[in-house]
Amino acid sequence: MKEEKVKSIPVVYARIGYGLFILLGLYHVLVNGDAVEGAMCLAIGLIFDPFDDQIAWNLRPNWQKIWLVVHLGIAAGLLGYGMAVK
C-alpha cells in the first residue's frame, strides 16, 4: 500500500492564524462581551496548531501538550459560561 504524504500548513502561517484567532476571541470576550463567540474563535484557533504538526502527539514535549490542553479548557470554560449567562 502506497503511503501518502499529508500536506500541512507551514508553521509560520499556522502561528499567524493561531494568533489572529486568539486576538479575535479576546476581542469578542473583552470588547463585545460575548463569551460564546469568544469561545468559538478560541476553539477555531486550535485548528492552526502553533507548533510543528509533523510531530506526533505522544512525541511532543509536555509543555506543548499542556499549552494546547489548557487552551482547549479555556475555550470550553468560556462556552459553558456563555451558555449559562444567556
N, C-alpha and C positions, 0 to 999 in steps of 0.2 A: 504494500500500500504506500502510495506516494505521500510524503508529509508536506503539507502546505505551510508556507511561512505567513504568519499573520502580520499585516501592516499595522503599525501603531503610530500615534501622533508623536512627533518629536517632543522631547522633554521641554524645550523652550516654549513651544506653543501650548503644551499641556499646563505648564506653570502659569502662563498668561491667562488661559481660560479659567483655571482654578482661582487665581487671584481676582479676576473680574467677577466671577460668581460669588465669591466671598464678599467683595465690596457691594455688589448688588443686594445680597442678603442682608448685610448690615444696614444698607440704605432703607430697605423695606421695614426693618425692625425699628431702627432708631429714628428715622425721619417720618415715615408713613405710619408707624405704629401697628403694622400688620405682621403679626408673628407667623401666620400661616404662609404668606408669600415669602417671608424671610427664610422660613424652614425649607420651603420648596427650592429656593435659589441655592441655599447651602447644600441641600441634598444633590442637586444637579451638579454642583461644583465637584462632587466626588467622582463624577464621570471622568473628569480631567485629573487623573492621578498625577500629583505633583512630583512624584518620584519615578524612577525608572520602572516602567511597567513590564519590561522584559524579564525582571527578576520575579520568580515565583513567590507567593505569599509566605510560605514557610522558610524561605531563604533570606527574607528581608530582615534588616536589623530591627530589634524590638522597639526602638524609638519611633520608627516609621509606622509600625503596626499600631502602637499606642496613639500616635497622632491621628491616624485615619479612624480608629475606633472612637476616640474622643470627639472628633469632628462629627461622626455619624450620631453619637449620643446627643450632642448639642442640637443637631437638626431635628432629631426625634423629640427631644425635650421641648423645643420651640413649637413643634407641630402639636404636641399634647397640650401645651399651654395655650396656644392659639385656639384650639378646638374647645378647650374648657371655658375660655373667656367669651367666645361667641355664643 
